[in-house]
Amino acid sequence: MSHKEKLNDEVFVGNTRVGRDLSHLSGVEYRIGNQAFDIDGKKLPRHYMRRLFVKRRDYAKYNRIMMERLRDAR
Protein backbone atom coordinates (compact mmCIF):
# COMPACT_ATOMS: atom_id res chain seq x y z
CA MET A 1 0.00 0.00 0.00
CA SER A 2 1.32 3.42 -0.88
CA HIS A 3 0.53 6.80 0.54
CA LYS A 4 1.18 10.26 -0.86
CA GLU A 5 3.08 11.20 2.31
CA LYS A 6 5.55 8.31 1.94
CA LEU A 7 9.08 9.32 1.01
CA ASN A 8 11.17 7.23 -1.42
CA ASP A 9 13.32 5.74 1.36
CA GLU A 10 10.38 4.82 3.61
CA VAL A 11 7.97 1.94 4.06
CA PHE A 12 4.42 2.47 5.29
CA VAL A 13 3.90 0.00 8.16
CA GLY A 14 0.42 0.98 9.33
CA ASN A 15 -1.49 3.45 11.43
CA THR A 16 -0.62 4.27 15.01
CA ARG A 17 -2.59 5.97 17.75
CA VAL A 18 -1.62 9.55 18.51
CA GLY A 19 0.38 9.68 21.73
CA ARG A 20 1.26 5.96 21.67
CA ASP A 21 4.57 5.10 23.30
CA LEU A 22 6.90 4.01 20.49
CA SER A 23 9.97 3.56 22.69
CA HIS A 24 10.07 -0.11 21.66
CA LEU A 25 11.24 1.15 18.25
CA SER A 26 14.57 2.29 19.68
CA GLY A 27 17.16 2.09 16.91
CA VAL A 28 14.54 2.29 14.16
CA GLU A 29 14.21 5.56 12.29
CA TYR A 30 10.52 6.29 11.79
CA ARG A 31 8.24 9.19 11.00
CA ILE A 32 4.64 9.91 11.94
CA GLY A 33 2.54 11.09 9.01
CA ASN A 34 -0.16 13.74 8.98
CA GLN A 35 -3.25 11.82 7.87
CA ALA A 36 -4.36 8.22 8.42
CA PHE A 37 -7.05 6.40 6.47
CA ASP A 38 -9.21 3.39 7.26
CA ILE A 39 -9.36 0.30 5.01
CA ASP A 40 -12.06 1.97 2.90
CA GLY A 41 -9.92 5.03 2.27
CA LYS A 42 -11.85 7.32 4.61
CA LYS A 43 -9.88 9.83 6.64
CA LEU A 44 -9.46 9.02 10.31
CA PRO A 45 -9.52 11.84 12.87
CA ARG A 46 -6.02 13.33 13.12
CA HIS A 47 -6.27 13.53 16.92
CA TYR A 48 -6.81 9.73 16.97
CA MET A 49 -4.63 8.04 14.32
CA ARG A 50 -1.66 8.86 12.10
CA ARG A 51 0.38 6.95 9.52
CA LEU A 52 3.65 5.34 10.59
CA PHE A 53 6.56 5.23 8.15
CA VAL A 54 9.86 3.41 8.74
CA LYS A 55 13.12 4.03 6.89
CA ARG A 56 13.65 1.25 4.35
CA ARG A 57 17.07 0.43 5.83
CA ASP A 58 15.42 -0.17 9.24
CA TYR A 59 12.45 -2.20 7.95
CA ALA A 60 13.97 -5.61 8.82
CA LYS A 61 14.79 -4.37 12.35
CA TYR A 62 11.23 -3.04 12.71
CA ASN A 63 9.83 -6.43 11.66
CA ARG A 64 12.05 -8.29 14.17
CA ILE A 65 10.92 -5.99 16.99
CA MET A 66 7.26 -6.40 16.11
CA MET A 67 7.53 -10.20 15.81
CA GLU A 68 9.22 -10.36 19.23
CA ARG A 69 6.43 -8.27 20.73
CA LEU A 70 3.86 -10.57 19.17
CA ARG A 71 5.58 -13.67 20.58
CA ASP A 72 5.82 -12.04 24.02
CA ALA A 73 2.11 -11.20 23.98
CA ARG A 74 1.10 -14.84 23.54
Biopython code that builds the backbone (N, CA, C, O; Angstrom):
import numpy as np
from Bio.PDB.StructureBuilder import StructureBuilder

atoms = [
    (1, "MET", "N", (0.852, -1.181, 0.000)),
    (1, "MET", "CA", (0.000, 0.000, 0.000)),
    (1, "MET", "C", (0.893, 1.237, 0.000)),
    (1, "MET", "O", (1.879, 1.304, 0.733)),
    (2, "SER", "N", (0.544, 2.190, -0.810)),
    (2, "SER", "CA", (1.322, 3.420, -0.884)),
    (2, "SER", "C", (0.501, 4.564, -0.284)),
    (2, "SER", "O", (-0.702, 4.443, -0.053)),
    (3, "HIS", "N", (1.173, 5.637, -0.050)),
    (3, "HIS", "CA", (0.532, 6.802, 0.539)),
    (3, "HIS", "C", (1.269, 8.026, 0.022)),
    (3, "HIS", "O", (2.494, 8.009, -0.097)),
    (4, "LYS", "N", (0.540, 9.081, -0.284)),
    (4, "LYS", "CA", (1.180, 10.258, -0.863)),
    (4, "LYS", "C", (2.196, 10.913, 0.067)),
    (4, "LYS", "O", (3.055, 11.664, -0.395)),
    (5, "GLU", "N", (2.115, 10.644, 1.360)),
    (5, "GLU", "CA", (3.082, 11.198, 2.308)),
    (5, "GLU", "C", (4.391, 10.414, 2.351)),
    (5, "GLU", "O", (5.402, 10.924, 2.834)),
    (6, "LYS", "N", (4.381, 9.174, 1.849)),
    (6, "LYS", "CA", (5.549, 8.307, 1.940)),
    (6, "LYS", "C", (6.693, 8.854, 1.101)),
    (6, "LYS", "O", (6.518, 9.217, -0.063)),
    (7, "LEU", "N", (7.873, 8.906, 1.724)),
    (7, "LEU", "CA", (9.077, 9.325, 1.005)),
    (7, "LEU", "C", (9.702, 8.102, 0.337)),
    (7, "LEU", "O", (9.396, 6.968, 0.706)),
    (8, "ASN", "N", (10.575, 8.327, -0.643)),
    (8, "ASN", "CA", (11.169, 7.227, -1.416)),
    (8, "ASN", "C", (11.915, 6.216, -0.561)),
    (8, "ASN", "O", (11.943, 5.032, -0.898)),
    (9, "ASP", "N", (12.516, 6.651, 0.527)),
    (9, "ASP", "CA", (13.317, 5.745, 1.358)),
    (9, "ASP", "C", (12.551, 5.226, 2.573)),
    (9, "ASP", "O", (13.156, 4.808, 3.560)),
    (10, "GLU", "N", (11.213, 5.253, 2.498)),
    (10, "GLU", "CA", (10.377, 4.821, 3.612)),
    (10, "GLU", "C", (9.447, 3.682, 3.197)),
    (10, "GLU", "O", (9.176, 3.457, 2.018)),
    (11, "VAL", "N", (8.974, 2.980, 4.221)),
    (11, "VAL", "CA", (7.965, 1.935, 4.059)),
    (11, "VAL", "C", (6.807, 2.302, 4.979)),
    (11, "VAL", "O", (7.013, 2.618, 6.151)),
    (12, "PHE", "N", (5.598, 2.260, 4.449)),
    (12, "PHE", "CA", (4.415, 2.471, 5.285)),
    (12, "PHE", "C", (4.140, 1.170, 6.027)),
    (12, "PHE", "O", (3.967, 0.126, 5.398)),
    (13, "VAL", "N", (4.098, 1.218, 7.366)),
    (13, "VAL", "CA", (3.905, 0.002, 8.157)),
    (13, "VAL", "C", (2.547, -0.055, 8.851)),
    (13, "VAL", "O", (2.224, -1.058, 9.488)),
    (14, "GLY", "N", (1.760, 0.991, 8.739)),
    (14, "GLY", "CA", (0.425, 0.980, 9.334)),
    (14, "GLY", "C", (0.101, 2.273, 10.045)),
    (14, "GLY", "O", (0.888, 3.219, 10.051)),
    (15, "ASN", "N", (-1.070, 2.293, 10.639)),
    (15, "ASN", "CA", (-1.494, 3.448, 11.425)),
    (15, "ASN", "C", (-1.106, 3.238, 12.877)),
    (15, "ASN", "O", (-0.982, 2.104, 13.340)),
    (16, "THR", "N", (-0.918, 4.327, 13.584)),
    (16, "THR", "CA", (-0.617, 4.269, 15.012)),
    (16, "THR", "C", (-1.440, 5.327, 15.735)),
    (16, "THR", "O", (-1.724, 6.396, 15.195)),
    (17, "ARG", "N", (-1.809, 5.008, 16.949)),
    (17, "ARG", "CA", (-2.587, 5.970, 17.748)),
    (17, "ARG", "C", (-1.715, 7.170, 18.111)),
    (17, "ARG", "O", (-0.528, 7.024, 18.402)),
    (18, "VAL", "N", (-2.304, 8.328, 18.089)),
    (18, "VAL", "CA", (-1.624, 9.545, 18.507)),
    (18, "VAL", "C", (-1.282, 9.418, 19.988)),
    (18, "VAL", "O", (-2.132, 9.041, 20.795)),
    (19, "GLY", "N", (-0.052, 9.728, 20.341)),
    (19, "GLY", "CA", (0.378, 9.675, 21.729)),
    (19, "GLY", "C", (0.854, 8.305, 22.186)),
    (19, "GLY", "O", (1.264, 8.148, 23.336)),
    (20, "ARG", "N", (0.807, 7.311, 21.305)),
    (20, "ARG", "CA", (1.255, 5.962, 21.668)),
    (20, "ARG", "C", (2.752, 5.969, 21.940)),
    (20, "ARG", "O", (3.520, 6.624, 21.236)),
    (21, "ASP", "N", (3.154, 5.238, 22.963)),
    (21, "ASP", "CA", (4.569, 5.104, 23.296)),
    (21, "ASP", "C", (5.233, 4.218, 22.246)),
    (21, "ASP", "O", (4.875, 3.049, 22.102)),
    (22, "LEU", "N", (6.186, 4.762, 21.524)),
    (22, "LEU", "CA", (6.901, 4.014, 20.495)),
    (22, "LEU", "C", (8.349, 3.742, 20.908)),
    (22, "LEU", "O", (9.212, 3.520, 20.059)),
    (23, "SER", "N", (8.604, 3.763, 22.204)),
    (23, "SER", "CA", (9.970, 3.560, 22.689)),
    (23, "SER", "C", (10.512, 2.178, 22.338)),
    (23, "SER", "O", (11.727, 1.982, 22.308)),
    (24, "HIS", "N", (9.628, 1.221, 22.074)),
    (24, "HIS", "CA", (10.074, -0.111, 21.664)),
    (24, "HIS", "C", (10.752, -0.084, 20.285)),
    (24, "HIS", "O", (11.395, -1.056, 19.890)),
    (25, "LEU", "N", (10.609, 1.018, 19.564)),
    (25, "LEU", "CA", (11.237, 1.154, 18.251)),
    (25, "LEU", "C", (12.612, 1.817, 18.343)),
    (25, "LEU", "O", (13.095, 2.390, 17.367)),
    (26, "SER", "N", (13.226, 1.740, 19.494)),
    (26, "SER", "CA", (14.568, 2.294, 19.676)),
    (26, "SER", "C", (15.507, 1.703, 18.625)),
    (26, "SER", "O", (15.555, 0.486, 18.447)),
    (27, "GLY", "N", (16.239, 2.546, 17.944)),
    (27, "GLY", "CA", (17.162, 2.094, 16.905)),
    (27, "GLY", "C", (16.537, 2.009, 15.534)),
    (27, "GLY", "O", (17.219, 1.694, 14.559)),
    (28, "VAL", "N", (15.237, 2.288, 15.443)),
    (28, "VAL", "CA", (14.536, 2.294, 14.159)),
    (28, "VAL", "C", (14.165, 3.738, 13.846)),
    (28, "VAL", "O", (13.511, 4.410, 14.644)),
    (29, "GLU", "N", (14.585, 4.204, 12.686)),
    (29, "GLU", "CA", (14.206, 5.564, 12.294)),
    (29, "GLU", "C", (12.809, 5.518, 11.681)),
    (29, "GLU", "O", (12.572, 4.821, 10.694)),
    (30, "TYR", "N", (11.902, 6.263, 12.274)),
    (30, "TYR", "CA", (10.522, 6.288, 11.791)),
    (30, "TYR", "C", (10.016, 7.724, 11.759)),
    (30, "TYR", "O", (10.634, 8.642, 12.298)),
    (31, "ARG", "N", (8.864, 7.880, 11.105)),
    (31, "ARG", "CA", (8.236, 9.193, 11.003)),
    (31, "ARG", "C", (6.727, 9.002, 11.099)),
    (31, "ARG", "O", (6.163, 8.066, 10.532)),
    (32, "ILE", "N", (6.095, 9.906, 11.826)),
    (32, "ILE", "CA", (4.637, 9.914, 11.943)),
    (32, "ILE", "C", (4.090, 10.832, 10.852)),
    (32, "ILE", "O", (4.511, 11.981, 10.718)),
    (33, "GLY", "N", (3.151, 10.306, 10.081)),
    (33, "GLY", "CA", (2.537, 11.090, 9.007)),
    (33, "GLY", "C", (1.472, 12.036, 9.538)),
    (33, "GLY", "O", (1.226, 12.115, 10.742)),
    (34, "ASN", "N", (0.852, 12.746, 8.616)),
    (34, "ASN", "CA", (-0.157, 13.738, 8.980)),
    (34, "ASN", "C", (-1.581, 13.222, 8.949)),
    (34, "ASN", "O", (-2.420, 13.673, 9.727)),
    (35, "GLN", "N", (-1.869, 12.268, 8.047)),
    (35, "GLN", "CA", (-3.251, 11.818, 7.871)),
    (35, "GLN", "C", (-3.307, 10.308, 7.720)),
    (35, "GLN", "O", (-2.614, 9.735, 6.880)),
    (36, "ALA", "N", (-4.130, 9.667, 8.532)),
    (36, "ALA", "CA", (-4.356, 8.222, 8.423)),
    (36, "ALA", "C", (-5.706, 7.979, 7.762)),
    (36, "ALA", "O", (-6.608, 8.815, 7.817)),
    (37, "PHE", "N", (-5.820, 6.808, 7.134)),
    (37, "PHE", "CA", (-7.054, 6.405, 6.465)),
    (37, "PHE", "C", (-7.449, 5.013, 6.943)),
    (37, "PHE", "O", (-6.597, 4.210, 7.320)),
    (38, "ASP", "N", (-8.761, 4.734, 6.921)),
    (38, "ASP", "CA", (-9.211, 3.391, 7.259)),
    (38, "ASP", "C", (-9.112, 2.501, 6.017)),
    (38, "ASP", "O", (-8.662, 2.957, 4.966)),
    (39, "ILE", "N", (-9.527, 1.237, 6.128)),
    (39, "ILE", "CA", (-9.364, 0.302, 5.012)),
    (39, "ILE", "C", (-10.240, 0.651, 3.805)),
    (39, "ILE", "O", (-10.024, 0.136, 2.708)),
    (40, "ASP", "N", (-11.221, 1.520, 4.010)),
    (40, "ASP", "CA", (-12.063, 1.968, 2.903)),
    (40, "ASP", "C", (-11.599, 3.288, 2.303)),
    (40, "ASP", "O", (-12.248, 3.840, 1.415)),
    (41, "GLY", "N", (-10.460, 3.792, 2.800)),
    (41, "GLY", "CA", (-9.919, 5.032, 2.269)),
    (41, "GLY", "C", (-10.499, 6.293, 2.886)),
    (41, "GLY", "O", (-10.245, 7.395, 2.398)),
    (42, "LYS", "N", (-11.268, 6.146, 3.944)),
    (42, "LYS", "CA", (-11.848, 7.319, 4.612)),
    (42, "LYS", "C", (-10.848, 7.867, 5.621)),
    (42, "LYS", "O", (-10.157, 7.114, 6.307)),
    (43, "LYS", "N", (-10.787, 9.179, 5.696)),
    (43, "LYS", "CA", (-9.875, 9.835, 6.636)),
    (43, "LYS", "C", (-10.277, 9.520, 8.071)),
    (43, "LYS", "O", (-11.451, 9.559, 8.437)),
    (44, "LEU", "N", (-9.253, 9.204, 8.874)),
    (44, "LEU", "CA", (-9.459, 9.018, 10.311)),
    (44, "LEU", "C", (-9.154, 10.337, 11.018)),
    (44, "LEU", "O", (-8.331, 11.114, 10.535)),
    (45, "PRO", "N", (-9.797, 10.601, 12.146)),
    (45, "PRO", "CA", (-9.524, 11.844, 12.866)),
    (45, "PRO", "C", (-8.037, 11.963, 13.207)),
    (45, "PRO", "O", (-7.434, 11.024, 13.727)),
    (46, "ARG", "N", (-7.459, 13.115, 12.910)),
    (46, "ARG", "CA", (-6.020, 13.328, 13.120)),
    (46, "ARG", "C", (-5.635, 13.296, 14.593)),
    (46, "ARG", "O", (-4.484, 13.005, 14.918)),
    (47, "HIS", "N", (-6.566, 13.589, 15.486)),
    (47, "HIS", "CA", (-6.266, 13.531, 16.917)),
    (47, "HIS", "C", (-6.265, 12.090, 17.428)),
    (47, "HIS", "O", (-5.892, 11.842, 18.574)),
    (48, "TYR", "N", (-6.683, 11.129, 16.578)),
    (48, "TYR", "CA", (-6.808, 9.726, 16.973)),
    (48, "TYR", "C", (-5.734, 8.832, 16.343)),
    (48, "TYR", "O", (-5.076, 8.066, 17.047)),
    (49, "MET", "N", (-5.554, 8.924, 15.033)),
    (49, "MET", "CA", (-4.625, 8.039, 14.318)),
    (49, "MET", "C", (-3.792, 8.824, 13.312)),
    (49, "MET", "O", (-4.230, 9.824, 12.745)),
    (50, "ARG", "N", (-2.560, 8.322, 13.115)),
    (50, "ARG", "CA", (-1.656, 8.864, 12.097)),
    (50, "ARG", "C", (-0.943, 7.700, 11.410)),
    (50, "ARG", "O", (-0.907, 6.591, 11.942)),
    (51, "ARG", "N", (-0.390, 7.949, 10.254)),
    (51, "ARG", "CA", (0.377, 6.950, 9.524)),
    (51, "ARG", "C", (1.757, 6.815, 10.144)),
    (51, "ARG", "O", (2.317, 7.785, 10.656)),
    (52, "LEU", "N", (2.306, 5.593, 10.092)),
    (52, "LEU", "CA", (3.647, 5.336, 10.591)),
    (52, "LEU", "C", (4.512, 4.852, 9.431)),
    (52, "LEU", "O", (4.193, 3.866, 8.766)),
    (53, "PHE", "N", (5.603, 5.562, 9.206)),
    (53, "PHE", "CA", (6.564, 5.226, 8.149)),
    (53, "PHE", "C", (7.896, 4.883, 8.786)),
    (53, "PHE", "O", (8.322, 5.536, 9.739)),
    (54, "VAL", "N", (8.560, 3.850, 8.256)),
    (54, "VAL", "CA", (9.861, 3.411, 8.740)),
    (54, "VAL", "C", (10.856, 3.538, 7.598)),
    (54, "VAL", "O", (10.529, 3.248, 6.447)),
    (55, "LYS", "N", (12.074, 3.973, 7.917)),
    (55, "LYS", "CA", (13.121, 4.034, 6.886)),
    (55, "LYS", "C", (13.345, 2.632, 6.318)),
    (55, "LYS", "O", (13.398, 1.656, 7.066)),
    (56, "ARG", "N", (13.473, 2.539, 5.031)),
    (56, "ARG", "CA", (13.645, 1.250, 4.353)),
    (56, "ARG", "C", (14.809, 0.448, 4.950)),
    (56, "ARG", "O", (14.710, -0.769, 5.105)),
    (57, "ARG", "N", (15.904, 1.128, 5.282)),
    (57, "ARG", "CA", (17.075, 0.430, 5.832)),
    (57, "ARG", "C", (16.793, -0.184, 7.205)),
    (57, "ARG", "O", (17.493, -1.106, 7.622)),
    (58, "ASP", "N", (15.773, 0.318, 7.911)),
    (58, "ASP", "CA", (15.421, -0.173, 9.243)),
    (58, "ASP", "C", (14.204, -1.099, 9.230)),
    (58, "ASP", "O", (13.748, -1.533, 10.288)),
    (59, "TYR", "N", (13.679, -1.404, 8.049)),
    (59, "TYR", "CA", (12.453, -2.197, 7.948)),
    (59, "TYR", "C", (12.620, -3.603, 8.540)),
    (59, "TYR", "O", (11.725, -4.080, 9.237)),
    (60, "ALA", "N", (13.737, -4.266, 8.277)),
    (60, "ALA", "CA", (13.970, -5.606, 8.819)),
    (60, "ALA", "C", (14.043, -5.555, 10.347)),
    (60, "ALA", "O", (13.508, -6.432, 11.025)),
    (61, "LYS", "N", (14.701, -4.535, 10.884)),
    (61, "LYS", "CA", (14.789, -4.375, 12.346)),
    (61, "LYS", "C", (13.397, -4.139, 12.933)),
    (61, "LYS", "O", (13.052, -4.707, 13.969)),
    (62, "TYR", "N", (12.602, -3.303, 12.271)),
    (62, "TYR", "CA", (11.226, -3.044, 12.708)),
    (62, "TYR", "C", (10.439, -4.356, 12.759)),
    (62, "TYR", "O", (9.748, -4.632, 13.739)),
    (63, "ASN", "N", (10.548, -5.158, 11.705)),
    (63, "ASN", "CA", (9.827, -6.432, 11.664)),
    (63, "ASN", "C", (10.258, -7.367, 12.789)),
    (63, "ASN", "O", (9.415, -8.023, 13.402)),
    (64, "ARG", "N", (11.555, -7.437, 13.068)),
    (64, "ARG", "CA", (12.047, -8.286, 14.166)),
    (64, "ARG", "C", (11.454, -7.842, 15.501)),
    (64, "ARG", "O", (10.990, -8.663, 16.292)),
    (65, "ILE", "N", (11.477, -6.537, 15.738)),
    (65, "ILE", "CA", (10.925, -5.989, 16.986)),
    (65, "ILE", "C", (9.449, -6.338, 17.113)),
    (65, "ILE", "O", (9.007, -6.777, 18.175)),
    (66, "MET", "N", (8.693, -6.151, 16.055)),
    (66, "MET", "CA", (7.257, -6.396, 16.112)),
    (66, "MET", "C", (6.950, -7.886, 16.273)),
    (66, "MET", "O", (5.999, -8.243, 16.969)),
    (67, "MET", "N", (7.732, -8.756, 15.647)),
    (67, "MET", "CA", (7.529, -10.195, 15.810)),
    (67, "MET", "C", (7.854, -10.632, 17.241)),
    (67, "MET", "O", (7.159, -11.481, 17.799)),
    (68, "GLU", "N", (8.895, -10.065, 17.832)),
    (68, "GLU", "CA", (9.225, -10.364, 19.230)),
    (68, "GLU", "C", (8.089, -9.930, 20.156)),
    (68, "GLU", "O", (7.721, -10.655, 21.080)),
    (69, "ARG", "N", (7.545, -8.759, 19.905)),
    (69, "ARG", "CA", (6.434, -8.267, 20.731)),
    (69, "ARG", "C", (5.208, -9.164, 20.595)),
    (69, "ARG", "O", (4.490, -9.393, 21.568)),
    (70, "LEU", "N", (4.973, -9.665, 19.400)),
    (70, "LEU", "CA", (3.856, -10.573, 19.172)),
    (70, "LEU", "C", (4.059, -11.883, 19.921)),
    (70, "LEU", "O", (3.133, -12.388, 20.555)),
    (71, "ARG", "N", (5.271, -12.435, 19.849)),
    (71, "ARG", "CA", (5.582, -13.671, 20.579)),
    (71, "ARG", "C", (5.437, -13.471, 22.086)),
    (71, "ARG", "O", (4.914, -14.341, 22.783)),
    (72, "ASP", "N", (5.902, -12.317, 22.591)),
    (72, "ASP", "CA", (5.824, -12.036, 24.024)),
    (72, "ASP", "C", (4.382, -11.872, 24.496)),
    (72, "ASP", "O", (4.073, -12.142, 25.657)),
    (73, "ALA", "N", (3.515, -11.437, 23.616)),
    (73, "ALA", "CA", (2.110, -11.197, 23.978)),
    (73, "ALA", "C", (1.319, -12.499, 24.085)),
    (73, "ALA", "O", (0.236, -12.521, 24.671)),
    (74, "ARG", "N", (1.844, -13.562, 23.532)),
    (74, "ARG", "CA", (1.102, -14.840, 23.541)),
    (74, "ARG", "C", (1.237, -15.563, 24.832)),
    (74, "ARG", "O", (0.675, -16.646, 24.994)),
]
sb = StructureBuilder()
sb.init_structure("model")
sb.init_model(0)
sb.init_chain("A")
sb.init_seg("    ")
for serial, (resi, resn, name, xyz) in enumerate(atoms, 1):
    if name == "N":
        sb.init_residue(resn, " ", resi, " ")
    sb.init_atom(name, np.array(xyz, "f"), 0.0, 1.0, " ", f" {name:<3s}", serial, name[0])
structure = sb.get_structure()
